[in-house]
């Protein structure tokens, strides 16, 4: 703490001791609140609307509680704003109503929590207010809120001390509530379609099911390294093998990657797997899910994001990956099946390929640099090369491609899905190719061979459509925020 902060801390400790000397417990165990701020205001407005001939309202007793965010002294009366989970309400303290307790106000500070019993009324300035008959200190705050905390703008402070952001910024509270409602709406949608929510391991012996670098930890009793999961896919598909025909999981995924506007090393996804479905069925489910959740959470299927009007109404266009790359770069990736040929083609159009080593890495760079930003309205990019998709089934009419799609909105990937590969011989061969790539290109993201998963699908997995959709990015789109740190309550910071 700075010298100034130390002094403020000392002054508040002195106030704490004075309160205790008066027999006031500054940290009581509980408080009997009867109304939130919004409920108290709504109750008064209903009673006010029911009055006739301008008659005064009957006394409306309430007990509210919240954090003091402002104090205004006016002679023998003082006013405070208190903040609870619903918002703000004004409280009036009058000396003639509180007697000696009124003097206790001098030892209260902005940031303290109080409970107030009193009657709701409307002041001459029109503000609905609780006139205090009694107040109770619920928690003495020893640290002051940041200077100019109303509308707190310091980004580092907001994200490192999210509690201050939630106190200061109504938008932060709005987004937190919206995100929770998004998750609840997704659960209702999936359950309405017969999907069973399950939980799969977070610590896994093989970090497989996606192309990503894992976080490594060590289990002391087992004496071996384990990994934080990079996907839930392979365990969920084990359940499909076991006969649970529709499964999904909402949970944290961990990938040892960089931080930027749309990436956080831990993020939340919803993965689902449906027996007897293919990627066409999953595309229909995705567009209906997002549309339904938008209607339920926002009351509309149209949002404003980064100055654009985004309409989630189905159907979403299905766009060929091959055609989109050709359109925006002039490159036909099927004509460049080797690394050097692809590097040369990309270099000719000005793309820096110095950091990409493998063919899948090159194509991923081509997509991100030339195609993704053109995908503004909700759409599906479909049919990827087999080299990029080790867990997807090949297309029947062109085995160079697989039945895979990625959903894009506002130039941002929202979801990834396949017709799942259920041929165990082909799956083993593809995993072995991934292992070879990992040995050859250690710095690039590849999948890993999971022998236990291979044994599972050797017992037989029916045709299956799988999906992974990013909860954080959906929250970004719905809330209008362009950075993932705004929608993750506790993001990783540099």
C-alpha positions as CSV (number, residue, x, y, z in Angstrom):
1,X,0.0,0.0,0.0
2,X,1.1,3.6,-0.6
3,X,1.5,6.0,2.3
4,X,-1.9,7.5,1.6
5,X,-3.5,4.0,1.5
6,X,-1.8,3.1,4.8
7,X,-3.2,6.2,6.4
8,X,-6.8,5.5,5.2
9,X,-6.4,1.9,6.4
10,X,-5.3,3.1,9.8
11,X,-8.2,5.6,10.1
12,X,-10.7,2.8,9.3
13,X,-9.2,0.5,11.9
14,X,-9.7,3.3,14.4
15,X,-13.3,3.6,13.4
16,X,-13.6,-0.2,13.8
17,X,-12.4,0.0,17.4
18,X,-14.7,2.9,18.2
19,X,-17.7,0.9,17.0
20,X,-16.7,-2.0,19.1
21,X,-16.2,0.3,22.2
22,X,-19.9,1.3,21.7
23,X,-20.9,-2.3,21.7
24,X,-21.5,-2.5,18.0
25,X,-20.5,-5.8,16.4
26,X,-19.0,-4.8,13.0
27,X,-19.2,-8.3,11.5
28,X,-22.5,-9.9,12.5
29,X,-23.4,-13.4,11.4
30,X,-26.5,-12.7,9.4
31,X,-29.3,-10.1,8.5
32,X,-33.0,-10.6,7.9
33,X,-33.5,-8.8,4.6
34,X,-37.1,-8.6,3.4
35,X,-36.7,-6.9,0.0
36,X,-33.9,-6.3,-2.5
37,X,-33.6,-2.7,-3.8
38,X,-35.5,-3.6,-7.0
39,X,-38.3,-5.3,-5.0
40,X,-38.6,-2.4,-2.6
41,X,-38.9,0.1,-5.5
42,X,-41.3,-2.1,-7.4
43,X,-43.5,-2.5,-4.4
44,X,-43.7,1.2,-3.8
45,X,-44.5,1.9,-7.5
46,X,-47.3,-0.7,-7.4
47,X,-48.8,0.9,-4.3
48,X,-48.4,4.3,-5.7
49,X,-50.2,3.3,-8.9
50,X,-53.1,1.9,-6.8
51,X,-53.6,5.2,-4.9
52,X,-56.6,7.4,-5.8
53,X,-57.1,11.1,-5.8
54,X,-53.4,11.8,-5.0
55,X,-53.8,10.4,-1.5
56,X,-50.5,9.7,0.4
57,X,-49.3,6.1,0.2
58,X,-49.6,3.9,3.3
59,X,-46.4,3.2,5.1
60,X,-44.5,0.4,3.3
61,X,-42.1,-1.2,5.7
62,X,-39.0,-2.9,4.3
63,X,-35.7,-4.2,5.3
64,X,-33.0,-3.7,2.7
65,X,-29.2,-4.4,2.7
66,X,-26.2,-3.5,0.6
67,X,-22.9,-1.7,0.2
68,X,-22.7,2.0,0.8
69,X,-21.6,3.7,-2.4
70,X,-22.3,7.4,-1.6
71,X,-22.9,9.6,1.4
72,X,-24.5,13.0,1.4
73,X,-24.8,15.0,4.6
74,X,-27.7,17.6,4.9
75,X,-27.8,19.1,8.4
76,X,-30.0,16.9,10.6
77,X,-30.5,14.4,7.8
78,X,-28.1,12.4,5.8
79,X,-28.5,10.3,2.6
80,X,-26.7,7.3,1.4
81,X,-26.9,5.1,-1.7
82,X,-26.6,1.4,-1.1
83,X,-25.9,-1.2,-3.8
84,X,-27.1,-4.8,-3.7
85,X,-27.4,-7.5,-6.3
86,X,-30.3,-5.8,-8.0
87,X,-29.0,-2.2,-8.1
88,X,-29.2,0.9,-6.0
89,X,-31.6,2.4,-3.6
90,X,-31.4,5.7,-1.6
91,X,-31.6,5.7,2.2
92,X,-32.4,8.7,4.4
93,X,-31.2,8.9,8.0
94,X,-32.8,11.5,10.2
95,X,-31.5,12.4,13.6
96,X,-35.0,12.7,15.2
97,X,-35.8,9.2,14.0
98,X,-32.5,7.5,15.0
99,X,-31.6,9.5,18.2
100,X,-28.1,8.5,19.4
101,X,-27.7,6.0,16.7
102,X,-27.4,8.9,14.3
103,X,-23.9,9.7,15.6
104,X,-22.7,6.2,14.5
105,X,-22.9,7.4,10.9
106,X,-19.7,9.3,11.4
107,X,-17.8,6.0,11.7
108,X,-19.3,4.5,8.6
109,X,-17.5,4.8,5.2
110,X,-18.2,4.2,1.6
111,X,-17.6,0.5,1.0
112,X,-19.3,-0.6,4.3
113,X,-22.2,-3.0,4.2
114,X,-25.4,-2.0,6.1
115,X,-28.9,-3.2,6.7
116,X,-31.7,-0.7,6.9
117,X,-35.2,-1.1,8.3
118,X,-37.7,1.6,7.4
119,X,-40.5,2.8,5.2
120,X,-40.3,3.5,1.5
121,X,-41.4,7.0,0.3
122,X,-40.7,9.3,-2.6
123,X,-38.7,12.5,-1.9
124,X,-39.6,15.9,-3.1
125,X,-37.1,15.4,-5.9
126,X,-39.0,12.3,-7.0
127,X,-36.5,9.7,-5.8
128,X,-37.8,6.5,-4.1
129,X,-36.1,6.3,-0.8
130,X,-36.1,4.2,2.4
131,X,-36.5,6.4,5.5
132,X,-34.4,4.5,8.2
133,X,-36.0,3.7,11.5
134,X,-33.0,1.5,12.3
135,X,-29.8,0.5,10.6
136,X,-27.3,-2.3,11.3
137,X,-23.6,-2.4,10.3
138,X,-23.1,-5.7,8.5
139,X,-19.5,-5.4,7.5
140,X,-16.9,-2.7,8.1
141,X,-14.7,-2.2,5.0
142,X,-11.1,-1.6,5.9
143,X,-9.9,-0.7,2.4
144,X,-11.5,2.2,0.5
145,X,-12.8,1.7,-3.0
146,X,-10.4,3.0,-5.6
147,X,-10.4,6.8,-6.3
148,X,-13.0,7.7,-8.9
149,X,-14.4,4.2,-8.6
150,X,-17.6,5.1,-10.2
151,X,-17.2,3.9,-13.8
152,X,-13.8,2.3,-13.0
153,X,-11.8,2.4,-16.2
154,X,-8.3,1.0,-15.3
155,X,-8.4,-2.3,-17.3
156,X,-5.7,-4.0,-15.3
157,X,-7.4,-3.2,-12.0
158,X,-10.8,-4.2,-13.4
159,X,-9.6,-7.7,-14.5
160,X,-7.2,-8.4,-11.7
161,X,-9.6,-7.3,-8.9
162,X,-12.9,-8.2,-10.5
163,X,-14.8,-7.6,-7.3
164,X,-14.0,-3.9,-7.7
165,X,-15.2,-4.0,-11.3
166,X,-18.5,-5.6,-10.2
167,X,-19.0,-2.9,-7.5
168,X,-18.2,0.0,-9.8
169,X,-19.5,-1.0,-13.2
170,X,-23.1,-2.0,-13.8
171,X,-22.0,-3.4,-17.2
172,X,-19.8,-5.9,-15.5
173,X,-22.7,-7.2,-13.4
174,X,-24.9,-7.3,-16.5
175,X,-22.5,-9.5,-18.4
176,X,-22.0,-11.8,-15.4
177,X,-25.7,-12.3,-15.1
178,X,-26.1,-12.7,-18.9
179,X,-23.4,-15.4,-19.1
180,X,-25.1,-17.4,-16.4
181,X,-28.4,-17.1,-18.2
182,X,-26.8,-18.3,-21.5
183,X,-25.5,-21.4,-19.8
184,X,-28.9,-22.2,-18.2
185,X,-30.6,-21.7,-21.6
186,X,-28.2,-24.0,-23.3
187,X,-28.9,-26.7,-20.7
188,X,-32.6,-26.3,-21.2
189,X,-32.2,-26.6,-25.0
190,X,-30.1,-29.7,-24.8
191,X,-32.3,-31.4,-22.3
192,X,-35.4,-30.7,-24.3
193,X,-33.7,-32.6,-27.1
194,X,-33.0,-35.7,-25.0
195,X,-29.3,-35.0,-24.2
196,X,-27.9,-36.2,-20.9
197,X,-25.5,-33.9,-19.1
198,X,-22.4,-35.7,-17.8
199,X,-19.0,-35.0,-16.3
200,X,-15.8,-36.3,-17.6
201,X,-12.2,-36.2,-16.1
202,X,-10.3,-32.9,-16.0
203,X,-7.0,-34.7,-15.2
204,X,-6.2,-37.1,-18.0
205,X,-3.3,-39.4,-18.8
206,X,-3.3,-38.4,-22.5
207,X,-4.1,-34.9,-23.7
208,X,-6.0,-35.9,-26.8
209,X,-9.1,-34.9,-28.6
210,X,-7.8,-31.6,-30.0
211,X,-4.8,-29.9,-31.6
212,X,-3.4,-28.0,-28.7
213,X,-0.4,-27.9,-26.2
214,X,-1.5,-29.1,-22.8
215,X,-0.8,-28.1,-19.2
216,X,1.2,-30.7,-17.4
217,X,1.0,-31.6,-13.7
218,X,2.2,-34.5,-11.5
219,X,0.3,-36.9,-9.4
220,X,2.4,-37.8,-6.4
221,X,0.7,-41.0,-5.3
222,X,0.5,-42.4,-8.8
223,X,4.0,-41.2,-9.5
224,X,3.2,-40.0,-13.0
225,X,2.5,-36.9,-15.0
226,X,-1.1,-36.0,-15.9
227,X,-2.5,-33.3,-18.1
228,X,-5.4,-30.8,-17.9
229,X,-7.8,-31.8,-20.6
230,X,-7.7,-30.0,-23.9
231,X,-11.1,-31.3,-24.9
232,X,-13.9,-33.5,-23.5
233,X,-14.4,-35.3,-26.9
234,X,-12.8,-38.7,-26.4
235,X,-14.5,-39.4,-23.0
236,X,-17.9,-38.3,-24.3
237,X,-17.5,-40.6,-27.3
238,X,-16.7,-43.5,-25.0
239,X,-20.2,-42.9,-23.5
240,X,-21.6,-43.1,-27.1
241,X,-19.9,-46.5,-27.4
242,X,-21.5,-47.5,-24.1
243,X,-25.0,-46.8,-25.5
244,X,-25.8,-43.4,-24.0
245,X,-27.1,-42.0,-27.3
246,X,-27.1,-38.3,-26.6
247,X,-24.6,-36.7,-24.2
248,X,-23.2,-33.3,-23.5
249,X,-20.9,-31.6,-21.1
250,X,-20.4,-27.9,-20.2
251,X,-17.1,-27.4,-18.6
252,X,-13.6,-25.8,-18.5
253,X,-11.0,-26.7,-21.2
254,X,-7.3,-25.9,-20.7
255,X,-4.9,-25.1,-23.5
256,X,-1.4,-23.9,-23.1
257,X,-1.6,-21.1,-25.6
258,X,-1.3,-17.4,-25.8
259,X,-3.6,-14.7,-24.7
260,X,-5.4,-12.4,-27.1
261,X,-8.8,-10.8,-27.7
262,X,-10.5,-14.2,-28.2
263,X,-8.3,-16.7,-26.4
264,X,-7.8,-17.4,-22.7
265,X,-5.8,-20.5,-21.5
266,X,-8.8,-21.8,-19.7
267,X,-12.2,-21.4,-21.4
268,X,-15.7,-22.9,-21.2
269,X,-17.1,-25.1,-23.9
270,X,-20.2,-27.2,-24.5
271,X,-19.5,-30.4,-26.3
272,X,-22.2,-32.7,-27.4
273,X,-22.4,-36.1,-29.2
274,X,-25.5,-37.5,-30.9
275,X,-25.8,-41.1,-32.1
276,X,-27.1,-41.7,-35.7
277,X,-26.5,-38.0,-36.7
278,X,-24.0,-36.4,-39.1
279,X,-22.6,-32.9,-39.5
280,X,-25.7,-31.7,-41.3
281,X,-27.9,-32.6,-38.3
282,X,-25.4,-30.8,-36.0
283,X,-25.5,-27.7,-38.2
284,X,-29.3,-27.5,-37.9
285,X,-29.0,-28.0,-34.1
286,X,-26.4,-25.3,-33.7
287,X,-28.3,-22.6,-35.6
288,X,-31.5,-23.5,-33.7
289,X,-29.6,-23.6,-30.3
290,X,-28.0,-20.1,-30.8
291,X,-31.3,-18.6,-32.1
292,X,-33.3,-20.1,-29.2
293,X,-30.8,-19.0,-26.5
294,X,-30.6,-15.5,-28.0
295,X,-34.4,-15.2,-27.9
296,X,-34.6,-16.5,-24.3
297,X,-31.7,-14.4,-23.0
298,X,-31.9,-11.2,-25.1
299,X,-35.5,-11.3,-26.3
300,X,-34.3,-11.0,-29.9
301,X,-32.3,-12.8,-32.5
302,X,-30.5,-9.7,-33.6
303,X,-27.6,-8.1,-31.8
304,X,-25.2,-5.2,-32.3
305,X,-21.6,-6.3,-32.3
306,X,-18.6,-4.0,-33.2
307,X,-20.9,-1.7,-35.1
308,X,-22.5,-4.5,-37.1
309,X,-26.1,-5.9,-37.0
310,X,-25.8,-9.6,-36.5
311,X,-28.9,-11.8,-37.2
312,X,-28.9,-15.3,-35.7
313,X,-32.1,-16.3,-37.5
314,X,-31.8,-19.8,-39.2
315,X,-30.9,-21.0,-41.6
316,X,-27.2,-20.0,-41.7
317,X,-25.4,-20.3,-45.0
318,X,-23.2,-23.3,-45.6
319,X,-20.0,-22.2,-47.3
320,X,-17.4,-24.5,-48.9
321,X,-14.0,-24.0,-47.3
322,X,-12.3,-24.8,-50.6
323,X,-14.4,-22.2,-52.5
324,X,-13.9,-19.5,-49.8
325,X,-10.1,-19.9,-49.8
326,X,-10.1,-19.8,-53.6
327,X,-12.3,-16.7,-53.6
328,X,-10.2,-14.7,-51.1
329,X,-6.7,-15.9,-51.8
330,X,-6.8,-17.6,-55.3
331,X,-5.3,-20.8,-53.8
332,X,-6.7,-24.2,-54.3
333,X,-5.3,-26.2,-51.4
334,X,-6.0,-29.5,-53.2
335,X,-3.4,-28.5,-55.8
336,X,-0.8,-27.9,-53.1
337,X,-0.7,-31.2,-51.2
338,X,2.9,-30.7,-49.9
339,X,4.5,-28.2,-47.5
340,X,6.8,-26.5,-50.0
341,X,4.2,-26.1,-52.6
342,X,1.7,-24.6,-50.1
343,X,4.4,-22.3,-48.6
344,X,5.3,-21.0,-52.1
345,X,1.7,-20.3,-53.0
346,X,1.1,-18.4,-49.7
347,X,4.3,-16.5,-49.9
348,X,3.3,-15.3,-53.5
349,X,0.3,-13.5,-52.0
350,X,2.2,-11.9,-49.2
351,X,1.5,-14.2,-46.3
352,X,4.3,-14.7,-43.8
353,X,4.8,-18.5,-43.5
354,X,8.0,-18.3,-41.4
355,X,6.3,-19.6,-38.2
356,X,4.4,-22.4,-39.8
357,X,6.1,-25.8,-40.2
358,X,3.4,-28.4,-41.1
359,X,0.9,-28.4,-43.9
360,X,-2.1,-28.2,-41.5
361,X,-0.4,-25.3,-39.8
362,X,0.0,-23.5,-43.2
363,X,-3.6,-24.0,-44.1
364,X,-4.8,-22.8,-40.7
365,X,-2.7,-19.7,-41.2
366,X,-4.3,-19.2,-44.7
367,X,-7.8,-19.5,-43.3
368,X,-7.2,-17.1,-40.4
369,X,-5.4,-14.5,-42.6
370,X,-7.7,-14.4,-45.6
371,X,-11.1,-16.0,-44.9
372,X,-12.2,-15.7,-41.3
373,X,-12.6,-11.9,-41.2
374,X,-14.9,-12.0,-44.2
375,X,-17.4,-14.2,-42.3
376,X,-19.5,-11.5,-40.6
377,X,-23.0,-12.9,-40.5
378,X,-23.5,-16.3,-38.9
379,X,-22.4,-19.1,-41.3
380,X,-20.8,-22.5,-41.5
381,X,-17.5,-23.1,-43.2
382,X,-17.7,-26.8,-44.3
383,X,-15.6,-29.7,-45.6
384,X,-12.0,-29.4,-44.4
385,X,-9.0,-31.4,-45.6
386,X,-8.4,-34.7,-43.9
387,X,-4.9,-33.5,-42.6
388,X,-6.6,-30.9,-40.4
389,X,-9.2,-33.1,-38.9
390,X,-7.9,-36.4,-37.4
391,X,-11.2,-37.2,-35.7
392,X,-13.7,-36.5,-38.6
393,X,-15.2,-38.9,-41.1
394,X,-14.1,-38.6,-44.7
395,X,-16.6,-37.4,-47.3
396,X,-18.0,-40.3,-49.3
397,X,-17.5,-38.5,-52.6
398,X,-14.1,-37.1,-51.9
399,X,-11.8,-38.8,-49.4
400,X,-9.4,-35.8,-49.4
401,X,-12.0,-33.9,-47.4
402,X,-13.9,-34.7,-44.2
403,X,-17.4,-33.8,-43.0
404,X,-16.4,-31.0,-40.6
405,X,-17.7,-27.5,-40.1
406,X,-16.8,-24.5,-38.1
407,X,-19.4,-21.8,-37.3
408,X,-18.3,-18.2,-37.7
409,X,-19.9,-14.9,-36.5
410,X,-18.3,-11.5,-36.9
411,X,-15.0,-13.1,-38.1
412,X,-14.8,-15.2,-35.0
413,X,-14.9,-19.0,-34.7
414,X,-17.9,-20.0,-32.5
415,X,-18.0,-23.7,-32.9
416,X,-16.3,-26.8,-34.4
417,X,-18.1,-30.0,-35.4
418,X,-17.7,-33.3,-37.2
419,X,-19.4,-36.3,-38.5
420,X,-17.3,-38.4,-36.1
421,X,-14.8,-41.0,-37.4
422,X,-16.0,-44.4,-36.1
423,X,-13.7,-46.6,-38.3
424,X,-11.2,-47.8,-35.7
425,X,-8.6,-48.8,-38.3
426,X,-8.7,-45.4,-40.0
427,X,-8.7,-43.7,-36.6
428,X,-5.6,-45.5,-35.5
429,X,-3.8,-44.6,-38.7
430,X,-4.7,-41.0,-38.3
431,X,-3.5,-40.9,-34.7
432,X,-0.2,-42.4,-35.8
433,X,0.1,-39.7,-38.4
434,X,-0.5,-37.1,-35.7
435,X,2.2,-38.7,-33.5
436,X,4.6,-38.5,-36.5
437,X,3.8,-34.9,-37.0
438,X,4.3,-34.1,-33.4
439,X,7.8,-35.7,-33.5
440,X,8.7,-33.9,-36.6
441,X,7.1,-30.5,-35.7
442,X,7.4,-30.3,-31.9
443,X,6.3,-26.6,-31.9
444,X,3.1,-27.1,-33.7
445,X,-0.3,-28.1,-32.2
446,X,-1.2,-31.8,-33.0
447,X,-3.4,-34.4,-31.6
448,X,-2.2,-37.5,-29.7
449,X,-2.8,-41.2,-29.9
450,X,-5.1,-42.4,-27.0
451,X,-4.9,-46.2,-27.0
452,X,-7.7,-46.6,-24.5
453,X,-10.0,-44.5,-26.8
454,X,-9.0,-46.7,-29.7
455,X,-9.9,-49.8,-27.8
456,X,-13.3,-48.3,-26.9
457,X,-14.3,-47.6,-30.5
458,X,-12.9,-51.0,-31.6
459,X,-16.0,-52.2,-29.6
460,X,-18.2,-50.3,-32.0
461,X,-19.4,-46.7,-32.1
462,X,-22.5,-45.9,-34.1
463,X,-22.6,-43.0,-36.7
464,X,-22.3,-39.9,-34.5
465,X,-22.4,-36.1,-34.9
466,X,-20.2,-34.2,-32.5
467,X,-20.0,-30.5,-31.6
468,X,-17.9,-28.1,-29.5
469,X,-19.2,-24.6,-29.0
470,X,-17.5,-21.8,-27.1
471,X,-19.5,-20.4,-24.2
472,X,-17.2,-17.4,-23.8
473,X,-17.4,-16.3,-27.4
474,X,-21.2,-16.7,-27.4
475,X,-21.2,-14.4,-24.3
476,X,-19.0,-11.9,-26.2
477,X,-21.4,-11.8,-29.2
478,X,-24.5,-11.5,-27.0
479,X,-23.0,-8.8,-24.7
480,X,-21.3,-6.8,-27.5
481,X,-17.8,-7.1,-26.1
482,X,-14.8,-7.7,-28.4
483,X,-12.5,-9.1,-25.7
484,X,-12.9,-12.5,-23.9
485,X,-11.6,-10.9,-20.7
486,X,-14.9,-8.9,-20.4
487,X,-17.0,-12.1,-20.2
488,X,-14.7,-14.3,-18.1
489,X,-15.0,-13.3,-14.5
490,X,-11.4,-14.2,-13.6
491,X,-9.3,-14.1,-16.8
492,X,-5.6,-15.0,-16.9
493,X,-3.4,-11.8,-16.9
494,X,0.2,-11.3,-18.1
